């Protein structure tokens, strides 16, 4: 009844620009290493820029995320986040709706307020500066987890409905 899947569209203009800029600056420092002394300083700075550019490319340009709600039968529903890279899809997050403590839209200062009790933090947004992101705070056996992701309006309504069906208020009181 509440099963739904969503793959957000990637519009990573900032990430693509930062990757190209990082590669260009890194290669520029390698070229400058031939012109100036000591060359290892310029090479070290060049490697740092290349590492950052490669990280940005693998995190924000190559990978994609798929969000879905799945039915476990009598056990309830799960929120599942898959990481898609090329032809490979890996489940990176599976949270039971019963474990969710808070579900709030990301805004100015919301993440800082939710991080007060030092939870594990995970960012599954497909963009660097995500508009329409939400935070989920979940109580897991390993500890508290804070997950940031970008659902669409239909998934937000499904999650709010599922959370309304659970004893959400009683979990916050205890």
Secondary structure as GFF3:
##gff-version 3
##sequence-region A 1 174
A	DSSP	beta_strand	4	7	.	.	.	ID=ss1
A	DSSP	alpha_helix	13	35	.	.	.	ID=ss2
A	DSSP	alpha_helix	39	56	.	.	.	ID=ss3
A	DSSP	pi_helix	57	62	.	.	.	ID=ss4
A	DSSP	beta_strand	63	71	.	.	.	ID=ss5
A	DSSP	three_ten_helix	73	75	.	.	.	ID=ss6
A	DSSP	beta_strand	77	85	.	.	.	ID=ss7
A	DSSP	beta_strand	88	96	.	.	.	ID=ss8
A	DSSP	three_ten_helix	97	99	.	.	.	ID=ss9
A	DSSP	beta_strand	100	105	.	.	.	ID=ss10
A	DSSP	alpha_helix	110	114	.	.	.	ID=ss11
A	DSSP	beta_strand	120	123	.	.	.	ID=ss12
A	DSSP	beta_strand	134	140	.	.	.	ID=ss13
A	DSSP	beta_strand	143	149	.	.	.	ID=ss14
A	DSSP	alpha_helix	153	165	.	.	.	ID=ss15
A	DSSP	alpha_helix	168	173	.	.	.	ID=ss16
###
